Amino acid sequence: MQEFVDLGQLRDLYMAAQEWAMTKVFVWSVLLQVVLLAIIFSLATYFSRRLQPVLSARVEKLAGPPDLRPAARLLVLHMRAILFLAIVWLAIGVLVQVTWPSQTYFLRLVANLMTAWIVISLSSSLIRNPVLGRFIALFAWGVAALNITGLLDPTIATLDSAAVTLGDLRISLLTVVKGVISFAVLLWGAVALSRLLETRINRIPNLTPSVQVLLTKLTKITLLSIAVVFALKSIGIDLTALAVLSGAIGLGIGFGLQKVVSNLISGVILLLDKSIKPGDVIELEETFGWITSLGARYVSVVTRDGKEYLIPNEDLITHRVVNWSYSSELVRLELQFGVSYDSDPHAVRKLAREAAATVKRVVAEPAPVCHLAEFADSSLNFLLRFWIRDPAGGVANVRGEVLLALWDAFKANGIAIPYPHREIILRRAGAAEPGTASI
């Protein structure tokens, strides 16, 4: 049976590391250099503590391009490492010029490692995700350290020797490491590029919000698919060999994820037919609110009380949806009210229209209208209709404002609003009713 790990490669790597340690590290000249490095580190710590507060204050007052201040802050944060590196290189130059040109190997090694760490650390700080940036910095510095110490080639050979063979496919630890790196770099690049294109697409004024969302989703899916394909190709996996297996897996997933697939397709249909878009005010069963975002699986609807409902795309296709701003932002609202029979209906209609027009959210065109609806038992009932242009601002509040305006107008003009009342007549026992004679 084939061995997963080549013991000979491991033995060679161990011997190379042992030889490097015995000839380069465990010698008297290196001990003296370690003492010198400790002194240099103490000096760098002392001066950095003195300089950092002063430089930080000057950086906050720095004027110039917007990207200059964050870069200056990074340099101040790495002040101790920069001072340590500068003093080490200065010590190397002095020792080379004086009497010790061949005994500075360890100092050069530490200086090269510190230089690589500063450069990689400053570069990784540009990554927004701190965890990802730290991981990339550690991995890159590890590779750089192996290269500086001359152990990179033996390490690569050892990783490549630890492998298994499955038919024509050979998988080694080196292949796995390359695959992980390829996936991480390509996926990160695809996500970053998709965000950049999304920003560009959202700035195009001629595209509707639905088309913008559709283009951004398709762009992201396409870039991620291309990244996965290139990552698989980079590690030597034949994609044609996975066609049959992926088809069988896809069939099984299709049966198990019918709802998910249905929501995905429904989301594409909603984007294509433009029936809803971000900013629309919709009403679905008992949910009333405005759409904040369209996702691949659901639509986010925020109500007036701050609740955010994630409605599956399929529900918006199969249920009746009231879109208050589908073809026009104008929405007509109605109010019913009654006044006393002693009131002049013509004056009531005029006062109602004028009162509704005083509310800020009520538009002037179309103008409010008021109709006499019916002669009820104890009141004249009217129907007031008015229009608003911002249903996302709520409808109950604007109705309340119009009702208050009606109350003030009626009270100022002496128009009474009837309310139910009953008349109770009390009689004593045995009393004769009016108009009858007792026998």
VOPAGU-2260 file (C-alpha; in pm, 1 decimal, decimal comma):
REM VOPAGU-2260
SITE   aa  ch    i         X         Y         Z
SITE  MET   A    0       0,0       0,0       0,0
SITE  GLN   A    1     126,1     346,1     -85,6
SITE  GLU   A    2     240,9     550,9     211,5
SITE  PHE   A    3      55,2     878,3     261,8
SITE  VAL   A    4     367,7    1050,3     400,9
SITE  ASP   A    5     712,7     997,3     253,1
SITE  LEU   A    6     934,0     939,8     557,3
SITE  GLY   A    7    1244,3    1011,2     352,1
SITE  GLN   A    8    1119,2    1361,4     269,3
SITE  LEU   A    9    1043,3    1425,7     634,8
SITE  ARG   A   10    1389,7    1303,4     731,0
SITE  ASP   A   11    1553,1    1533,2     474,2
SITE  LEU   A   12    1351,7    1829,5     599,7
SITE  TYR   A   13    1450,3    1755,2     959,7
SITE  MET   A   14    1817,2    1722,6     865,4
SITE  ALA   A   15    1809,0    2049,8     670,5
SITE  ALA   A   16    1648,3    2232,9     964,2
SITE  GLN   A   17    1899,5    2077,6    1208,5
SITE  GLU   A   18    2194,8    2173,2     990,5
SITE  TRP   A   19    2066,4    2528,6     954,4
SITE  ALA   A   20    2017,5    2561,8    1332,1
SITE  MET   A   21    2363,1    2419,3    1420,6
SITE  THR   A   22    2553,9    2628,1    1166,5
SITE  LYS   A   23    2354,9    2949,5    1176,5
SITE  VAL   A   24    2192,0    2976,6    1520,0
SITE  PHE   A   25    2371,3    2785,5    1795,0
SITE  VAL   A   26    2706,5    2966,6    1766,5
SITE  TRP   A   27    2877,4    3225,0    1989,6
SITE  SER   A   28    2853,9    3504,6    1736,2
SITE  VAL   A   29    2476,8    3459,7    1723,2
SITE  LEU   A   30    2456,7    3484,9    2103,7
SITE  LEU   A   31    2629,1    3822,5    2090,4
SITE  GLN   A   32    2392,9    3932,8    1814,7
SITE  VAL   A   33    2094,2    3826,6    2028,1
SITE  VAL   A   34    2223,3    4046,1    2310,8
SITE  LEU   A   35    2262,1    4332,9    2063,5
SITE  LEU   A   36    1907,5    4276,5    1936,2
SITE  ALA   A   37    1772,4    4290,2    2293,3
SITE  ILE   A   38    1945,9    4625,7    2346,4
SITE  ILE   A   39    1811,3    4756,1    2014,7
SITE  PHE   A   40    1459,5    4640,9    2105,4
SITE  SER   A   41    1479,6    4827,6    2436,5
SITE  LEU   A   42    1592,5    5144,8    2259,4
SITE  ALA   A   43    1314,5    5115,0    2001,6
SITE  THR   A   44    1056,3    5067,4    2278,3
SITE  TYR   A   45    1183,5    5370,2    2470,5
SITE  PHE   A   46    1187,7    5606,4    2171,3
SITE  SER   A   47     852,7    5482,6    2033,3
SITE  ARG   A   48     679,3    5558,0    2365,6
SITE  ARG   A   49     815,9    5910,5    2348,2
SITE  LEU   A   50     739,0    5971,8    1981,8
SITE  GLN   A   51     396,7    5807,0    1940,6
SITE  PRO   A   52     189,3    6063,5    2140,8
SITE  VAL   A   53     354,2    6355,2    1959,0
SITE  LEU   A   54     313,9    6200,5    1614,1
SITE  SER   A   55     -45,2    6093,1    1684,8
SITE  ALA   A   56    -139,1    6451,4    1773,1
SITE  ARG   A   57      21,3    6580,1    1453,3
SITE  VAL   A   58    -150,4    6315,9    1241,1
SITE  GLU   A   59    -494,6    6427,6    1365,6
SITE  LYS   A   60    -412,4    6781,5    1250,3
SITE  LEU   A   61    -275,7    6661,7     918,8
SITE  ALA   A   62    -434,5    6821,6     610,9
SITE  GLY   A   63    -433,3    6664,8     269,5
SITE  PRO   A   64    -599,5    6383,4      74,4
SITE  PRO   A   65    -857,6    6179,2     270,7
SITE  ASP   A   66    -650,2    5859,9     243,0
SITE  LEU   A   67    -337,0    6024,4     386,1
SITE  ARG   A   68    -447,2    6033,3     749,9
SITE  PRO   A   69    -530,9    5658,5     784,2
SITE  ALA   A   70    -195,5    5570,6     625,9
SITE  ALA   A   71     -16,3    5800,0     870,5
SITE  ARG   A   72    -201,8    5638,9    1162,9
SITE  LEU   A   73     -81,1    5294,9    1051,5
SITE  LEU   A   74     279,1    5416,0    1041,8
SITE  VAL   A   75     246,0    5558,8    1392,4
SITE  LEU   A   76     100,8    5230,3    1522,2
SITE  HIS   A   77     400,1    5043,6    1377,5
SITE  MET   A   78     646,2    5298,4    1513,1
SITE  ARG   A   79     828,4    5054,7    1745,8
SITE  ALA   A   80     877,2    4795,8    1472,0
SITE  ILE   A   81     995,7    5062,1    1226,3
SITE  LEU   A   82    1244,9    5206,5    1477,0
SITE  PHE   A   83    1368,3    4857,3    1566,3
SITE  LEU   A   84    1421,7    4774,5    1198,6
SITE  ALA   A   85    1599,1    5103,1    1128,0
SITE  ILE   A   86    1839,0    5059,9    1420,8
SITE  VAL   A   87    1908,8    4696,2    1323,0
SITE  TRP   A   88    2001,6    4796,1     967,0
SITE  LEU   A   89    2215,8    5078,2    1106,4
SITE  ALA   A   90    2395,7    4831,6    1334,1
SITE  ILE   A   91    2453,9    4595,4    1041,0
SITE  GLY   A   92    2604,1    4878,8     837,6
SITE  VAL   A   93    2833,7    4980,1    1122,1
SITE  LEU   A   94    2950,8    4621,8    1188,2
SITE  VAL   A   95    3018,5    4562,5     818,9
SITE  GLN   A   96    3222,0    4883,2     789,7
SITE  VAL   A   97    3421,9    4822,3    1108,8
SITE  THR   A   98    3548,1    4468,3    1161,7
SITE  TRP   A   99    3258,9    4221,2    1149,6
SITE  PRO   A  100    3136,8    4174,2     791,0
SITE  SER   A  101    3093,5    3796,9     811,6
SITE  GLN   A  102    2936,5    3770,7    1156,8
SITE  THR   A  103    2608,7    3954,2    1092,0
SITE  TYR   A  104    2404,4    3662,5     955,0
SITE  PHE   A  105    2157,2    3652,6    1242,5
SITE  LEU   A  106    2113,3    4030,1    1239,6
SITE  ARG   A  107    2042,3    4017,9     865,3
SITE  LEU   A  108    1800,7    3731,3     918,4
SITE  VAL   A  109    1605,2    3921,9    1185,1
SITE  ALA   A  110    1612,5    4239,3     973,9
SITE  ASN   A  111    1477,4    4058,0     667,2
SITE  LEU   A  112    1204,5    3888,0     871,9
SITE  MET   A  113    1105,5    4218,9    1031,8
SITE  THR   A  114    1105,0    4395,7     694,8
SITE  ALA   A  115     876,9    4130,2     549,6
SITE  TRP   A  116     646,5    4151,2     852,4
SITE  ILE   A  117     613,2    4532,0     835,5
SITE  VAL   A  118     542,4    4531,3     463,2
SITE  ILE   A  119     288,9    4245,7     489,3
SITE  SER   A  120     122,8    4394,4     797,9
SITE  LEU   A  121      79,0    4734,7     633,9
SITE  SER   A  122     -53,1    4574,5     315,1
SITE  SER   A  123    -301,1    4347,2     496,5
SITE  SER   A  124    -441,9    4644,7     688,2
SITE  LEU   A  125    -607,9    4750,3     362,3
SITE  ILE   A  126    -843,3    4450,4     394,3
SITE  ARG   A  127   -1166,0    4555,8     567,9
SITE  ASN   A  128   -1224,4    4223,0     740,7
SITE  PRO   A  129    -977,3    4220,3    1033,7
SITE  VAL   A  130    -988,7    3840,7    1082,4
SITE  LEU   A  131    -922,9    3774,2     714,0
SITE  GLY   A  132    -651,0    4038,2     705,1
SITE  ARG   A  133    -474,9    3887,2    1006,0
SITE  PHE   A  134    -493,0    3537,0     858,8
SITE  ILE   A  135    -351,6    3652,3     525,1
SITE  ALA   A  136     -72,9    3842,4     702,0
SITE  LEU   A  137      31,0    3539,6     909,0
SITE  PHE   A  138      23,6    3306,2     610,0
SITE  ALA   A  139     217,6    3543,5     383,7
SITE  TRP   A  140     477,7    3608,1     653,4
SITE  GLY   A  141     514,0    3232,7     713,7
SITE  VAL   A  142     590,8    3176,2     346,1
SITE  ALA   A  143     829,7    3470,8     346,1
SITE  ALA   A  144    1003,9    3339,2     659,6
SITE  LEU   A  145    1054,4    2995,5     503,8
SITE  ASN   A  146    1193,8    3157,4     191,5
SITE  ILE   A  147    1430,6    3382,0     390,4
SITE  THR   A  148    1561,7    3090,3     598,7
SITE  GLY   A  149    1600,6    2869,1     291,2
SITE  LEU   A  150    1346,3    2609,6     410,0
SITE  LEU   A  151    1075,6    2684,0     153,7
SITE  ASP   A  152    1182,1    2426,8    -107,5
SITE  PRO   A  153    1219,1    2138,0     144,3
SITE  THR   A  154     878,5    2228,2     294,7
SITE  ILE   A  155     713,5    2226,7     -49,5
SITE  ALA   A  156     872,7    1891,2    -130,1
SITE  THR   A  157     749,5    1745,1     199,8
SITE  LEU   A  158     393,5    1869,7     145,5
SITE  ASP   A  159     393,8    1733,0    -208,4
SITE  SER   A  160     515,6    1392,3     -90,4
SITE  ALA   A  161     219,3    1351,1     147,9
SITE  ALA   A  162     -36,1    1244,2    -115,1
SITE  VAL   A  163    -296,5     987,2    -206,3
SITE  THR   A  164    -389,2     869,8    -556,1
SITE  LEU   A  165    -751,5     816,9    -663,6
SITE  GLY   A  166    -738,3     680,1   -1015,5
SITE  ASP   A  167    -577,1     946,4   -1229,6
SITE  LEU   A  168    -620,5    1208,9    -957,3
SITE  ARG   A  169    -333,8    1271,0    -715,0
SITE  ILE   A  170    -417,8    1474,5    -404,1
SITE  SER   A  171    -136,5    1594,6    -180,4
SITE  LEU   A  172    -113,6    1835,1     109,1
SITE  LEU   A  173      46,8    2081,6    -128,5
SITE  THR   A  174    -253,0    2050,4    -361,3
SITE  VAL   A  175    -490,3    2111,2     -69,7
SITE  VAL   A  176    -297,4    2420,5      40,3
SITE  LYS   A  177    -292,1    2555,4    -315,1
SITE  GLY   A  178    -664,6    2485,8    -347,7
SITE  VAL   A  179    -749,3    2668,6     -25,4
SITE  ILE   A  180    -537,4    2965,9    -127,1
SITE  SER   A  181    -686,1    2972,0    -476,9
SITE  PHE   A  182   -1041,5    2953,4    -343,8
SITE  ALA   A  183    -978,7    3226,8     -87,5
SITE  VAL   A  184    -806,5    3465,2    -328,8
SITE  LEU   A  185   -1045,7    3410,9    -619,6
SITE  LEU   A  186   -1360,7    3430,1    -405,8
SITE  TRP   A  187   -1234,2    3743,0    -233,1
SITE  GLY   A  188   -1154,0    3897,0    -570,7
SITE  ALA   A  189   -1497,3    3800,8    -708,6
SITE  VAL   A  190   -1678,0    3953,4    -409,3
SITE  ALA   A  191   -1469,3    4272,1    -423,1
SITE  LEU   A  192   -1525,1    4308,1    -797,3
SITE  SER   A  193   -1899,8    4242,9    -761,1
SITE  ARG   A  194   -1923,7    4517,0    -495,4
SITE  LEU   A  195   -1740,1    4758,3    -721,5
SITE  LEU   A  196   -1968,9    4677,6   -1015,7
SITE  GLU   A  197   -2274,8    4701,9    -789,6
SITE  THR   A  198   -2173,7    5054,1    -691,8
SITE  ARG   A  199   -2125,1    5143,9   -1056,6
SITE  ILE   A  200   -2459,9    4994,4   -1160,7
SITE  ASN   A  201   -2649,5    5172,9    -882,9
SITE  ARG   A  202   -2512,2    5504,7   -1009,1
SITE  ILE   A  203   -2663,5    5461,6   -1357,3
SITE  PRO   A  204   -2969,1    5691,9   -1357,2
SITE  ASN   A  205   -3145,4    5530,8   -1654,2
SITE  LEU   A  206   -3189,5    5192,8   -1482,7
SITE  THR   A  207   -3487,3    5124,8   -1259,2
SITE  PRO   A  208   -3423,3    4984,3    -908,7
SITE  SER   A  209   -3550,9    4641,2   -1017,2
SITE  VAL   A  210   -3310,9    4623,2   -1311,1
SITE  GLN   A  211   -3025,4    4739,8   -1088,4
SITE  VAL   A  212   -3093,7    4464,5    -836,2
SITE  LEU   A  213   -3124,3    4204,8   -1114,1
SITE  LEU   A  214   -2796,0    4307,9   -1276,9
SITE  THR   A  215   -2607,9    4311,4    -946,5
SITE  LYS   A  216   -2737,3    3964,1    -850,0
SITE  LEU   A  217   -2653,5    3814,9   -1190,7
SITE  THR   A  218   -2309,3    3978,0   -1185,4
SITE  LYS   A  219   -2231,3    3840,0    -840,2
SITE  ILE   A  220   -2348,2    3487,3    -927,1
SITE  THR   A  221   -2148,8    3490,6   -1252,1
SITE  LEU   A  222   -1828,2    3612,0   -1087,7
SITE  LEU   A  223   -1855,5    3359,1    -803,2
SITE  SER   A  224   -1916,0    3075,0   -1051,5
SITE  ILE   A  225   -1613,0    3178,2   -1257,2
SITE  ALA   A  226   -1401,7    3196,7    -940,6
SITE  VAL   A  227   -1502,1    2843,9    -835,0
SITE  VAL   A  228   -1431,4    2703,1   -1182,6
SITE  PHE   A  229   -1087,4    2864,1   -1201,6
SITE  ALA   A  230   -1003,7    2748,7    -848,0
SITE  LEU   A  231   -1088,8    2387,9    -935,3
SITE  LYS   A  232    -890,4    2408,4   -1258,1
SITE  SER   A  233    -589,1    2557,4   -1077,8
SITE  ILE   A  234    -549,7    2249,6    -856,1
SITE  GLY   A  235    -581,1    2008,7   -1149,6
SITE  ILE   A  236    -938,5    1878,6   -1102,2
SITE  ASP   A  237   -1102,0    1773,0   -1428,3
SITE  LEU   A  238   -1447,5    1929,2   -1432,0
SITE  THR   A  239   -1580,3    1683,6   -1691,7
SITE  ALA   A  240   -1530,8    1401,4   -1443,9
SITE  LEU   A  241   -1761,6    1578,7   -1201,9
SITE  ALA   A  242   -2043,5    1629,4   -1452,9
SITE  VAL   A  243   -2229,7    1303,9   -1382,3
SITE  LEU   A  244   -2178,2    1330,0   -1007,4
SITE  SER   A  245   -2290,7    1692,6    -996,5
SITE  GLY   A  246   -2598,8    1602,0   -1202,9
SITE  ALA   A  247   -2701,4    1331,0    -956,1
SITE  ILE   A  248   -2634,4    1556,9    -660,0
SITE  GLY   A  249   -2827,1    1838,9    -827,1
SITE  LEU   A  250   -3128,0    1612,4    -882,9
SITE  GLY   A  251   -3133,0    1511,9    -517,4
SITE  ILE   A  252   -3091,3    1868,1    -401,2
SITE  GLY   A  253   -3368,3    1978,0    -636,2
SITE  PHE   A  254   -3621,1    1748,3    -467,6
SITE  GLY   A  255   -3510,7    1847,0    -121,0
SITE  LEU   A  256   -3492,8    2221,6    -186,2
SITE  GLN   A  257   -3805,8    2278,9    -390,8
SITE  LYS   A  258   -3912,1    2578,8    -185,3
SITE  VAL   A  259   -3567,2    2736,1    -204,6
SITE  VAL   A  260   -3553,5    2693,4    -582,4
SITE  SER   A  261   -3909,5    2824,4    -610,9
SITE  ASN   A  262   -3816,1    3134,6    -416,0
SITE  LEU   A  263   -3507,0    3188,4    -630,9
SITE  ILE   A  264   -3706,3    3163,9    -954,7
SITE  SER   A  265   -3982,7    3381,3    -809,8
SITE  GLY   A  266   -3723,6    3644,2    -720,8
SITE  VAL   A  267   -3597,0    3652,0   -1078,7
SITE  ILE   A  268   -3956,2    3683,1   -1208,0
SITE  LEU   A  269   -4026,3    3972,2    -971,1
SITE  LEU   A  270   -3717,4    4152,9   -1095,8
SITE  LEU   A  271   -3799,2    4090,9   -1460,4
SITE  ASP   A  272   -4167,2    4195,5   -1454,9
SITE  LYS   A  273   -4090,2    4495,9   -1228,3
SITE  SER   A  274   -4406,9    4437,6   -1026,1
SITE  ILE   A  275   -4229,2    4540,5    -707,1
SITE  LYS   A  276   -3907,3    4730,8    -645,0
SITE  PRO   A  277   -3719,1    4882,5    -350,8
SITE  GLY   A  278   -3913,8    5177,3    -213,8
SITE  ASP   A  279   -4259,0    5046,7    -309,0
SITE  VAL   A  280   -4530,7    5044,1     -44,4
SITE  ILE   A  281   -4710,8    4709,9     -45,7
SITE  GLU   A  282   -4984,2    4538,7     149,5
SITE  LEU   A  283   -4985,6    4159,4     179,8
SITE  GLU   A  284   -5255,8    4011,5     401,0
SITE  GLU   A  285   -5194,3    4183,8     738,3
SITE  THR   A  286   -4851,0    4324,1     650,7
SITE  PHE   A  287   -4829,2    4685,6     535,8
SITE  GLY   A  288   -4493,5    4855,5     478,5
SITE  TRP   A  289   -4232,9    4958,2     226,3
SITE  ILE   A  290   -3975,8    4739,2      53,3
SITE  THR   A  291   -3616,9    4802,4     158,5
SITE  SER   A  292   -3436,9    4530,3     -38,5
SITE  LEU   A  293   -3495,0    4244,0    -280,1
SITE  GLY   A  294   -3302,3    3928,0    -195,9
SITE  ALA   A  295   -3249,7    3602,3    -379,8
SITE  ARG   A  296   -3487,1    3421,3    -141,9
SITE  TYR   A  297   -3699,7    3687,6      24,5
SITE  VAL   A  298   -3813,8    4049,1      18,7
SITE  SER   A  299   -3750,2    4273,3     317,8
SITE  VAL   A  300   -4056,9    4481,5     416,7
SITE  VAL   A  301   -4036,7    4734,1     700,8
SITE  THR   A  302   -4361,1    4841,2     867,6
SITE  ARG   A  303   -4442,1    5170,2    1039,6
SITE  ASP   A  304   -4375,9    5020,0    1383,9
SITE  GLY   A  305   -4018,3    4926,5    1288,2
SITE  LYS   A  306   -4075,6    4554,7    1235,8
SITE  GLU   A  307   -3895,5    4399,9     939,9
SITE  TYR   A  308   -4074,5    4113,5     766,8
SITE  LEU   A  309   -3880,7    3875,3     541,8
SITE  ILE   A  310   -4148,8    3764,6     295,8
SITE  PRO   A  311   -4057,3    3471,1      67,0
SITE  ASN   A  312   -4058,9    3560,0    -301,6
SITE  GLU   A  313   -4304,1    3280,1    -373,9
SITE  ASP   A  314   -4571,2    3446,0    -155,5
SITE  LEU   A  315   -4548,0    3763,0    -363,6
SITE  ILE   A  316   -4612,0    3556,9    -677,4
SITE  THR   A  317   -4894,6    3334,4    -553,1
SITE  HIS   A  318   -5082,0    3578,2    -322,5
SITE  ARG   A  319   -5268,8    3896,9    -397,7
SITE  VAL   A  320   -5042,2    4192,3    -330,6
SITE  VAL   A  321   -5157,3    4553,5    -305,1
SITE  ASN   A  322   -4881,7    4777,1    -441,7
SITE  TRP   A  323   -4967,4    5129,6    -340,5
SITE  SER   A  324   -4697,3    5280,3    -561,6
SITE  TYR   A  325   -4680,4    5041,5    -857,5
SITE  SER   A  326   -4768,7    5273,6   -1146,6
SITE  SER   A  327   -4807,8    5601,5    -954,9
SITE  GLU   A  328   -4716,1    5737,7    -614,6
SITE  LEU   A  329   -5056,5    5903,0    -579,3
SITE  VAL   A  330   -5286,3    5725,5    -332,2
SITE  ARG   A  331   -5646,9    5821,5    -261,3
SITE  LEU   A  332   -5779,7    5797,1      93,5
SITE  GLU   A  333   -6139,5    5818,2     219,5
SITE  LEU   A  334   -6302,6    5943,4     537,6
SITE  GLN   A  335   -6666,2    5911,0     643,7
SITE  PHE   A  336   -6826,2    6151,6     887,4
SITE  GLY   A  337   -7171,1    6275,4     986,3
SITE  VAL   A  338   -7319,0    6609,8    1090,0
SITE  SER   A  339   -7646,2    6724,5    1239,9
SITE  TYR   A  340   -7958,2    6778,5    1024,8
SITE  ASP   A  341   -7950,2    7141,5    1132,5
SITE  SER   A  342   -7632,2    7193,8     928,5
SITE  ASP   A  343   -7618,0    7329,1     574,2
SITE  PRO   A  344   -7481,8    7040,0     356,8
SITE  HIS   A  345   -7334,7    7284,4     100,5
SITE  ALA   A  346   -7135,6    7462,2     370,2
SITE  VAL   A  347   -7025,1    7128,6     518,2
SITE  ARG   A  348   -6887,9    7012,0     182,1
SITE  LYS   A  349   -6694,0    7335,8     135,3
SITE  LEU   A  350   -6551,6    7331,0     487,1
SITE  ALA   A  351   -6446,1    6965,1     452,5
SITE  ARG   A  352   -6257,9    7032,4     128,7
SITE  GLU   A  353   -6082,8    7336,6     274,6
SITE  ALA   A  354   -5992,1    7153,7     595,3
SITE  ALA   A  355   -5838,6    6859,6     406,5
SITE  ALA   A  356   -5635,7    7098,4     187,7
SITE  THR   A  357   -5470,0    7250,4     495,1
SITE  VAL   A  358   -5289,7    6923,5     579,9
SITE  LYS   A  359   -4934,2    6928,5     440,4
SITE  ARG   A  360   -4928,9    6575,9     301,5
SITE  VAL   A  361   -5255,1    6620,7     110,3
SITE  VAL   A  362   -5176,3    6719,3    -249,3
SITE  ALA   A  363   -5349,0    7010,1    -419,2
SITE  GLU   A  364   -5397,8    6824,9    -748,1
SITE  PRO   A  365   -5617,3    6619,0    -760,1
SITE  ALA   A  366   -5806,1    6840,2    -517,6
SITE  PRO   A  367   -6002,3    6695,0    -223,1
SITE  VAL   A  368   -6369,6    6622,3    -289,1
SITE  CYS   A  369   -6662,5    6576,2     -51,6
SITE  HIS   A  370   -6996,1    6407,0    -131,7
SITE  LEU   A  371   -7319,6    6371,0      57,7
SITE  ALA   A  372   -7346,9    5994,5     103,7
SITE  GLU   A  373   -7685,9    5935,2     270,9
SITE  PHE   A  374   -7963,3    6064,7     494,8
SITE  ALA   A  375   -7913,3    5850,6     801,9
SITE  ASP   A  376   -8141,6    5815,3    1104,4
SITE  SER   A  377   -7978,4    6091,0    1305,3
SITE  SER   A  378   -7716,7    6252,7    1079,1
SITE  LEU   A  379   -7621,1    6363,5     733,9
SITE  ASN   A  380   -7336,3    6129,9     628,6
SITE  PHE   A  381   -7061,0    6260,0     402,3
SITE  LEU   A  382   -6769,2    6096,4     217,5
SITE  LEU   A  383   -6440,0    6292,4     199,1
SITE  ARG   A  384   -6175,1    6184,1     -52,3
SITE  PHE   A  385   -5822,6    6325,4     -76,0
SITE  TRP   A  386   -5488,4    6225,8    -229,7
SITE  ILE   A  387   -5136,5    6183,8     -90,0
SITE  ARG   A  388   -4807,0    6122,9    -269,6
SITE  ASP   A  389   -4604,8    5950,1       4,9
SITE  PRO   A  390   -4777,4    5632,1     125,9
SITE  ALA   A  391   -4447,3    5521,1     281,4
SITE  GLY   A  392   -4505,9    5791,1     542,0
SITE  GLY   A  393   -4815,4    5610,0     666,8
SITE  VAL   A  394   -5190,2    5651,1     608,2
SITE  ALA   A  395   -5333,0    5634,7     960,0
SITE  ASN   A  396   -5144,6    5947,5    1066,9
SITE  VAL   A  397   -5258,6    6155,4     770,2
SITE  ARG   A  398   -5618,4    6042,9     828,9
SITE  GLY   A  399   -5585,3    6159,9    1188,3
SITE  GLU   A  400   -5454,2    6499,3    1077,9
SITE  VAL   A  401   -5746,9    6545,5     838,8
SITE  LEU   A  402   -5997,4    6447,9    1110,7
SITE  LEU   A  403   -5844,4    6706,2    1347,0
SITE  ALA   A  404   -5868,5    6969,9    1072,6
SITE  LEU   A  405   -6237,4    6879,3    1024,2
SITE  TRP   A  406   -6301,6    6906,3    1398,3
SITE  ASP   A  407   -6144,7    7251,2    1416,1
SITE  ALA   A  408   -6333,4    7374,8    1107,6
SITE  PHE   A  409   -6671,4    7245,0    1227,6
SITE  LYS   A  410   -6622,2    7381,8    1577,6
SITE  ALA   A  411   -6526,8    7725,2    1443,2
SITE  ASN   A  412   -6838,2    7738,6    1221,1
SITE  GLY   A  413   -7089,5    7597,0    1468,5
SITE  ILE   A  414   -7152,5    7266,4    1290,1
SITE  ALA   A  415   -7249,7    6992,8    1533,6
SITE  ILE   A  416   -7153,7    6629,4    1503,9
SITE  PRO   A  417   -7444,1    6414,9    1629,9
SITE  TYR   A  418   -7398,2    6131,8    1869,8
SITE  PRO   A  419   -7645,7    5863,0    1983,7
SITE  HIS   A  420   -7876,5    5954,2    2272,7
SITE  ARG   A  421   -8181,3    5798,8    2438,2
SITE  GLU   A  422   -8478,8    5948,5    2621,9
SITE  ILE   A  423   -8603,5    5760,8    2928,4
SITE  ILE   A  424   -8954,1    5826,9    3073,2
SITE  LEU   A  425   -9021,2    5708,9    3430,9
SITE  ARG   A  426   -9381,8    5636,0    3543,3
SITE  ARG   A  427   -9523,2    5558,9    3884,4
SITE  ALA   A  428   -9711,5    5230,8    3939,1
SITE  GLY   A  429  -10088,1    5257,7    3879,3
SITE  ALA   A  430  -10065,4    5597,4    3715,0
SITE  ALA   A  431  -10303,8    5650,0    3422,4
SITE  GLU   A  432  -10164,3    5729,6    3085,6
SITE  PRO   A  433  -10227,5    6079,8    2951,1
SITE  GLY   A  434  -10556,4    6116,9    2764,8
SITE  THR   A  435  -10732,5    5816,8    2928,7
SITE  ALA   A  436  -10994,9    5806,7    3203,1
SITE  SER   A  437  -10974,7    5574,1    3495,0
SITE  ILE   A  438  -11272,8    5355,2    3578,3
